[in-house]
Amino acid sequence: MSPTARVLLPALLLLPCAAPAMAADGGWSVAPAGGGRPSFYAEGAPGTAVEDTVSVTNRGGTPLTVSLSATGARIGLARSEVRVPARTRADIPFTVTVPDTDRSARLVARAPDGTSRTVALHLRAEVPRLSALTVEHVRVDGGGITYEVVNRGTTALHPRLAIRADGLFGPVLDRPARPLPAELAPGERLRLTEPWPDRPTLNALDIRLTATAGGGAHDTAHTSARFVPWEPVAGVTAAAALLAVRHRRRRTRRTAEPPHQDAELTGASK
């Protein structure tokens, strides 16, 4: 049995209440157990189950039944309804799961007559600071290089990007790192195009994009591209095809002509 499950099993603690008279709040109240706390506060790594206790105090002279619920967070109450005898306090254990980000929640107690009491619950997620990014989907498209930068960490990033392209005879593009025009929130993806109006017309390139950011974030992505001047190539191909057709036709005509034979003269001589 898990520690969280064990917290929910004990019966409610019913303790005598020392208040002698009906209070102006209608005779009952709800508050964090132990006194001295106006609201609940919990912190931990995301997914952590934090345990606490809420107290329902009945200052009246008759028993009181209240229903309990929660909003704004994953809260598990030991009981969703509790009957509190007169001049008694009931302590109800509960667990709350720390979310991925800081959040505010509420515990609500509601009486049969429709009156309700609310206690705030403040949750703080202790997320480790991690700087990480990736460069993805790099390709040469139209007049530029299209790519995506993704924040894979837990902190906002201001990425910088460097681009280099090496061809058959050496580098043809070398742009040093410069800031990208955006801040990336955790999990955010940014799609950009790097203009390249003077790209080569005939070459085979290895293109490398390197992104960096504060906190040691770093990633490099590669792609390749081949540039061929299709119009000259198409002209050369067409000329070669025409010569091949002409050559084939000449061979066909030579094959179709009958072989040449010398004339033979015959006759009798006297």
SEDODO-103569 format. One record per residue (C-alpha): residue in three letters; x, y, z. Coordinates in steps of 0.25 Angstrom, whole numbers, plus 5000, padded with zeros to 4 digits. Example, Ala and Ser with C-alpha at 12.3 -4.5 7.8 and 13.67 -1.06 7.14 Angstrom:
// SEDODO-103569
Ala504949825031Ser505549965029
// end
This chain:
// SEDODO-103569
Met500050005000Ser500650144996Pro500850255006Thr499750334999Ala498750225001Arg499050205016Val498750355018Leu497350345013Leu496950215021Pro496850275036Ala495550315041Leu495250465042Leu495750525055Leu494550585063Leu495050685073Pro494250775083Cys494150915079Ala494351015091Ala493551135084Pro492351155094Ala491451235085Met490851245070Ala491851325062Ala491551425052Asp491951335041Gly490751245042Gly491251155052Trp492251075044Ser493651095037Val494651025029Ala496151055030Pro497550985029Ala497750885041Gly498650935052Gly498251075052Gly499051205048Arg498951175033Pro498051255025Ser498151165013Phe498951045008Tyr500251045002Ala500950924995Glu502150914986Gly502950804980Ala503350744967Pro502250724956Gly501450594959Thr501850594974Ala500650564984Val500650664996Glu499850625008Asp499050725017Thr497850735025Val496650825025Ser495750855037Val494250875038Thr493850935051Asn492350935055Arg492151035066Gly490651015066Gly489750935075Thr489250835065Pro490050735056Leu490450795042Thr490750715029Val491550775019Ser492050735005Leu493450755001Ser494050774987Ala495250834980Thr495550924968Gly496750964960Ala497650844964Arg497650694965Ile497250674980Gly496850544986Leu495950564999Ala495850445009Arg494350485010Ser493450565000Glu492450575011Val492550595026Arg491550605038Val492150685049Pro491450685063Ala491050805070Arg492250885076Thr493250795069Arg494350795059Ala494550695048Asp495950685041Ile495950625027Pro497250575021Phe497550605006Thr498650594996Val498850694985Thr499750664972Val500750774969Pro500450814954Asp501450854944Thr501351004946Asp501051094958Arg499551094960Ser498451134970Ala497351034975Arg496151034985Leu495550944995Val494050964996Ala493150925007Arg491650935005Ala490550925015Pro489050865012Asp488551015012Gly489451055001Thr490451135009Ser491851105006Arg493251125011Thr494551135003Val496051115006Ala497051154996Leu498251054992His499451114985Leu500351014978Arg501751034973Ala502450944964Glu503950924966Val504350904952Pro505850884949Arg506450994940Leu506850924928Ser507350994915Ala507150904903Leu506750924888Thr506750854875Val506850894860Glu505950814851His505350804837Val506450874830Arg506350884815Val506650974803Asp505351024799Gly505151134788Gly506051244790Gly506551204804Ile506751104815Thr505551064823Tyr505751014837Glu505050994851Val505651024865Val504950954877Asn505150994892Arg505250854898Gly505650914912Thr504850974924Thr505351114922Ala505051224912Leu506151234901His506751344892Pro507351254881Arg508551294872Leu508751224859Ala509951204850Ile509951154836Arg511051094827Ala511051024814Asp512250944808Gly512250914793Leu513150834784Phe514250934784Gly514150994798Pro513151084806Val512051154799Leu511251214811Asp511851244825Arg510851334833Pro511351354848Ala510351334859Arg509351444861Pro508051454870Leu506751404864Pro505551504864Ala504751434875Glu504751374890Leu504451234891Ala503651184903Pro503751044908Gly503250944897Glu503051054887Arg503451034872Leu503851144863Arg503851124847Leu504751214840Thr505451234826Glu506851284824Pro506851364811Trp507951314801Pro507751394788Asp509251374783Arg509251224784Pro510151144774Thr509551094761Leu510450974760Asn511050904772Ala510750794782Leu510650854796Asp510650804811Ile509850904819Arg510050914834Leu509151004844Thr509651024858Ala508751074869Thr509151124882Ala508551194895Gly508851224909Gly509051114919Gly509851024909Ala508750994900His509350954886Asp508950864874Thr509350844860Ala508550794848His509050764834Thr508450754820Ser509050734806Ala508650804793Arg509050794779Phe508950914769Val508850884754Pro508650984743Trp507450914737Glu507351004724Pro508750974719Val508650834723Ala507350814716Gly507950884703Val509150784703Thr508250664705Ala507350714694Ala508550724684Ala509050594688Ala507750524686Leu507650594672Leu508950544668Ala508650404672Val507350404664Arg508050454652His509150344653Arg508050234655Arg507350284642Arg508650274634Arg508850134639Thr507450094635Arg507550154621Arg508850074619Thr508249944623Ala507049964614Glu507849984601Pro508149854593Pro509549814592His510349864579Gln510649754569Asp511549764556Ala510849734543Glu511249594536Leu511349594521Thr511049464514Gly510949424500Ala511649334489Ser512749374480Lys513049324467
// end
